[in-house]
Amino acid sequence: MKVLHIIPSVAAVRGGPSQAVIEMVRALRSQGVDAEIATTNDNGKNLLDVPLYELTDRLTEYIDVPIRFFPRFSPNINPVREFAFSGALTVWLWQHIAEYDLVHVHAIFSYVSTIAMAISRIKNIPYINRPLGQLCEWSLQQSPLRKQIYLNAIERSNLLHSKSLHFTAQQEKEEFHQLGLNIPNFILPHGVHISTPIPNAQGKVREIIQIPDRCPIILFMSRIHAKKGLEYLIPALGKLREYNFAFIIAGSGESDYVNEIEELLKTHGIDDRTHLIGFVKGETKNLYLQGVDLFALTSHSENFGIAAIEALASGTPIFITDGVAIAPMVQEQAIGYVTKLDIEAIATTLQEFFDYPQIAKQKGDRATQHIAEHYTWAKIACNLIAIYANLLET
């Protein structure tokens, strides 16, 4: 089976969904599927320093995964740049897409994804789409007129002709059904790597950040973006200043918005106990995930929440809002806290965490086992291969 994965970007700056494609393809290849990726050299405002396929005429081994990188059109106009137009990728898809048994497209409302589905339709190559939560209510409310025009004029037909839609959680599927589109679909979550336990992880984090013992550490690890709800989490923490806690923000974002967050921390009186450490990865990321007492993600909307799953795999209980699609699972398994996106509700639930730390530890202990049983990439890849085979038979 030869499968082509298409996504606008695999850059770390684009967050968990882009990184999940790399892990997905790596896991598929480990089980004998000839899977590869075609994408652009997008890296947010910048470009990835990678060999471009049109110059090398070969696959690039990028983080041990075969990827064809094509140049992104990069004018100094943000909406145009974000659209990720690539003429070279278009030409290559037209010439080579028929060499694949199946095309797995990730994202919508982007040139790369749209043209991949359109060419697949013309060439009669079966394809599926993982919409990355972009069909959820909150996402569709952002630039709603532009998205409605795009959806009705172009993307609706692309989606209707797909073999199936790939959702990563039940909540994402339920929000999609509100659109009234009758399209076959399946739910398959992302996987996660169970990282090796780091001895005395919490002690090491406390030493790096200079946090005293018996001071609970709360970690926010995600893009610093309006979608992530820091405007709710920070005021809620501000209401709980009588508790002795430390707050770590690990992530990057647009400088103007990061400045707004820094001002918000000052306004609510927690800037002196907040540590902005920037984007982290690899062993440093694992250290922070393992070395804190609570992982917090108070998003408006998340079609999955990869970092939250990674925290659970590390044995750290999570604190999420009901807009994060894994919220029902977290509640059912009692491996974290779920609340509404409301300052008072967030503060009340955080107070429960502060008052009963032993219960939080029990949640974290249960989390590791549950994630290991249901969310490893090997298990996800096996399920995905079976889905591919079934779709190709129909």
N, C-alpha and C positions, 0 to 999 in steps of 0.2 A: 504494500500500500504506500503510495506516494502522496504526501499531504503538504500543501503550501499554506503557511500562515502569513496573513497580511495584517500589518498594523502601521499607523502613521509614524510611530516612534517607539524605540526601545530604551530611550534615555532614562536614567534614574530620576531625573528631574520631573518626569511625567508620572511618577508615583507607582503604586503597587500593580495596577492592571498591566502596565507595560512590562514590568519585571516578571509578572506571572507568565507572559507569553514565552519568555526565555526558559523559565523552569518547566513549562508545559512541553515545549519542544524537546528539551533535554530528556525529560522523563519518557516521552514517546520514543525517542531514538534508543534509549536504553532497553526498550522492549521490542526492538526490531522494526519500528515504523520509520520509513524514510521521510522524515519531517524536516522542513527548513523554513526560514523566515525571509520575507521581502519587506523592506521598510525604507524610510528616508534617513538622512543623517541629522534629523531634527534633534536639537538639544535646548528647547526653550527659545530664549533670545539668541542663543549661539548655535553652533553646529558641532556634531561629534567629530573628533579627529580619527576618522576611520577610512580605510581604502574604499573608494567608490567603484561599484561594479562596472560602470561604463568605461572606467579607465583600466581596470585590472582584468575584466572579463572572467572573474572567478568568485567563488564564495569566500567570505571572510569568516574565520573562526573567531567569534566574539563571545567571550566568556564560555568557551567550549561549545558553542552552538553555531551551526552554519547559517550565515545571514548574508543576503545581498543588500547592500546599502546603495541608495540612489540619492542624487542631490535634491534637496528641498529648495524651492523658490523662496528667497529670503529678503524681500524688500523691507524697508523700515516702516512698514504699516502693519500693526499688530494683527488685525483680523485676517489680512491676506497671508501673512506669515504663518499664523496658526492653522490656516486651512491646509497647509502642507502639500501644496501643488508640486508635482514632480513629472515633468514631461518624459524624462528618461525611464522612469518606472512605468509609465503608461505604455511606452513603446515595447518595453520588455514583456509586460503582461500580455500584450496583444500577440506577441511572437511566441511566447512560451507557456501560457497558462494551460494549453491543451495537453501538456506533458504530465499533468498532475491528475490523480484520481479524484481529489477533493480539495476544495479551498476553504480554509477556516479564516473568516474575516473578523477582525477585532475592531470595534468602534463603528460609529455612524457619524453623520454630519462632518465628515472630513474627506478631502479629495481622494486620498489613498484608498479609503474603505469604499467609497462610493464607486470609484472607477473599477476597483477590483470586482465588485458585485456586478456592475454593468457589463464588463467584458466577459465574466463568467456566464452571464445570461446569453450573450450573443454567441459565445463559443459552445454553449450547451454543456458547461462543466458544472457539476453539482457543487453547491457552496452552502455554508452555514454562517451565521453571524452571531457574535457575542457583543451585545450593544453597550456593555460597560456601564449600565445604569443610566444611559443617556435617554432612555424612554421612560424613566421614572418621573413622577410628577414634579419634583423640585427641579430637576435638570431641564425639563421642558418649559418651566417658568422663567428660565434665564434666557434673555433675548427671545421671548416667545413668538413674536411675529416672524422673525427671520427663520426660526426653527419650524414653525408651522408651514411656512411657504416651502421650505426645503423638504420637509417630510411629505407634504402632499404632492409636490411637483416631481420629486425625484426618488426619495428614499422609500416611500411607501411601496412602490412597484418593486424596488430591489428586495425589500423585506418579504413581500408576498411571494416572490419567486424563489426564495431560499428554501432549502430542504428542511431547515429547522433553525430556531433561535436557541442560543446557548445562554441560559440564565445561571447565575451562581448562587441564588438563594430564592426561597419561596416568595419572599416579600417582593423581590424584583419582578417575578412572574405576575404576581397579583396586581401590581401597579401597571404593568404592561397591558393587562386585560381590560383596563379602563379605556384604552384607545379603541376597543372594538375590532381589532384586527385578528382574523382567524388564521393563525400561522402555527404549524407544528412547533413544538418546543420541548426542551428538556432542561432539567436542573442538575448541574454538576459544579460543586464548589471548587475553589482553588485548593491546591495542596500547600503543604508547608514542610520545611525541613526541621527535624527535631535536632536542635543544636546540642553539642556536647556541653554538659554542665561545667561552668567555670567556677573553680573553687573560690569560696569567699567573695562571690560576685558583689554582694551588697557592701561588704567592707571596702572593696576596691572602688566602687562608685562613690561611696562616702568620702574616701580619701581624695579622689580626683576633684570632686565638687566642694570638698570641705563642709560636709554635712555631719552634724553630731549624731551619736547613737540615739536610739529611741525617738528619732524624728522621722515620721512616715514620709516616704518619697513618692510623689505622684509624677508620672511621666506622660507627656503628650508627644507622640512621635508620628509626624505626618507632614504633608505640605502645609506651610503657613498660608492659608487661603480662607476666604470668607465662608466657603462651604463647610469648613471644619468646626464652626461654632465656638471659636475661642471667645467671641463676644458674649457668650453665655457662661462658659466655664470660668473665665477670669472673675467676673462679678460674683459668681457663686462662691468661689474660693475666698474672695474678699470679705464675704459675710462670715467666714469661719476663721478669721485671723486669730481668734483666741486659742485655736489649736496650733500646736507646734509642728508645722509641716514644711517640706521643701517641694518646689514645683520645677520640673525640668521640661523645657520645650526643645525638642530635637527635630529640626526640620529647616527648610529654607523657603523663601517666597519672594515676591516682588518687594523691593526695598521700601516703597511708600507704605505698603500694607504692614510690613514688619515694624516700621516706625509707629504706625497706628497702634499695633499690639503693645509695643513698649510703653506708649503713653497710657494705654488702658491699664497696664500693670501698675503704673504709678498712681493713676486715679483711684484704683481700688486698694492701694496700700500693700501690695504683695510683691513689688519690684525687688525688695531687699531679700526675698526668699526664693526668687525665681532665677533660674539659670538657663539662658539661651545658648545652646551648645552647637547650633547649626546642624547641617545634614551629617548623619553618621551612617556607616555601612560596615559590613563584614563583622569581624570579631568585636569591634567597638560597639556596633549595634547590638550584638548578642549580649555583651556585658551589661548594657543599660536595660535591655529587656529582662534579663535575669536578676539584676541588682536593685530593682525598685519594688515598692509595695503595691502599687496600683498603676495600671495603664488606663489612660482616659482618652476617649474619642467622642466628643459631643457634636457629631456632624448633623447637618440638615438632612443629608442623604448619602448613603454608601451602598452600592450594589453588592458589596461583600465586606470589605474591611480587612485587608490582608495583614496589616500591622497588628490588628487586634488578635487575629488568629495566631500570629507569631508570638505575641505576648502570652497567650494561653498555652502554647506549646512549650514556653519557657517556665511554666508554672506560676505565672503572674496573673492574678485575677484582673478582670477588665471592668471598666466603668464606661458604658456606652449609652447613647440615646436611641430611642425606638426608630429613628430614621436609618440606623445602621442595620443592614438586612439580616445579619446573623443574630439580631436581638432575640427572636423567638427561641433559637437553639440555646443561647446563653441562659435564658430564663428556665427553660425546660431542664437543662443539665445542672443548674445552680452553680455555674462556674464564674459568675460575675454579677454586676449590677446593671440594671436597665432602668432608665428614667425618661421622662419627656424632655423635649428641648425647651426648657423653661428655667429661668434662673432660680426661682424658689424650689422647684422640684429637684434640680441638680444639687442645690445646697443641702436639702433635706437628706438626700440619698448619700451624699458625701459625709454628712454627719454620722450616718449609720456606720459607714466604713471606719471613721475615726473612733467611734465609741466601742466598736466590737471588732478589734483587729484579728482575734482568733478565728472568727467566722470568715473573714477575708482570706486568711491563710488556708482554711479548709477548702474554700472555693478554688484557690490556686492549685492545691494538691489534686483535686478532682480533674482539673482542666488538662493537665499533662496527659493523663491516661486517655481521656476522651479524644483529644486531638490525635494522639498516636494511633488510636484504633480507627479513626474515620477520615483523617485529612492528610495522610502522607502522599507525596507525589506519586509514588509507585502505585498506590491504590487508585488514585485519581486517573492515572494514565491507563490502567487496566480497564476502568469503566469507560473512558473516552474511546479507546480502541473498539470496544464492543459497540458503542454508539455509532462510530464511523462505519463499521461493517454493516450494521443494521440499516443505516441510511443509504448506503451504496446498493443494498439489495432491493430497496423499494423504488 
